[in-house]
Amino acid sequence: MTKNAFLSALEKELRTLPPEERNDAMQYYKEYFEEAGPEQEEKAARSLGSPKAIAADLLAASPNRQPFAQRPHTGGTVAAACLLAFLAFVLAVCAAALLLTGVCMAAVSIYAMTFSAGFGIILLGAGLLILGLGGISAGGTAKTAGKCAGLFKRRAEKGGSQ
């Protein structure tokens, strides 16, 4: 393994160390390779062992290791927020359709009661049931939209696309 490949792999493995400790460790290994000289890079890399094992030792010995929650994030938050935004839209359409259907059924039931009281009451009950489902869907839409907005807000506060 070359000096550059070794140092690159080591730096990747040490990404959860605080910057000061990571820089100190990287400086130590850069100096190690410089002392070995360009013609002895591969021999020096073999004598050190794998970058993963070195990083594991350094991480285990570090009292300042960053907890998992502070590690750099990928785009998972943005994907989750976009999915929630889509679901909020679908729920909003369903809620509007249910509310409209419930109101229409309730109105038709009043007219149907002039012909048959039993049928009109059944229609009124069904209309109110659908109207209630529409209200529940509207509440779900508001809750989903709120979560989506919260995800985007937290993402913006953390500094965009880390």
C-alpha positions, 0 to 999 in steps of 0.5 A: 500500500502506498503512503497516500492510500494508507493515509487516505484510508486512515483519515476516513476511519478516523472521521469520528475523532475530534479534529484536533486528535485526528490531525495529530494522529495524521501528522504522526503517520505522515512523519513516519512515512517521511522518515521511511522515505519514498522508496520504503513506503510499502514496507512502512505501510506493512510494518504499521498494519492496516489503517482500520486496526490503527483507527480502532485502537486510536478510537478506543483510546480516545476519551473525546470520541464523538457519539454516533449522533454527532457524526456527519450525516448523509442525505437520509434526512432530506429523503425522509422529509421529501417522502413525508411531503409526498405523503402529506399531499396524498393525505390532503387529497384524500381528506378533501375527497372524503370531506366533500363526499361526506357533505354531499351524502349528508345533503342527499340524505335530507332529500332522500328522507322525503321519500323514505325515512329509513333510507335517508337516515342510513345515508345521513349516517354514512355521510357523517361517517365519511365526513368524520374520516375526512376530518381524521385524514385532514388531521393526519395531513396536518401532523405529517406536514408538521413533521416534514417542516420540522425535518427541513428546519432541522436540516437547515439549522445543521448547515444544509447538505453535510 
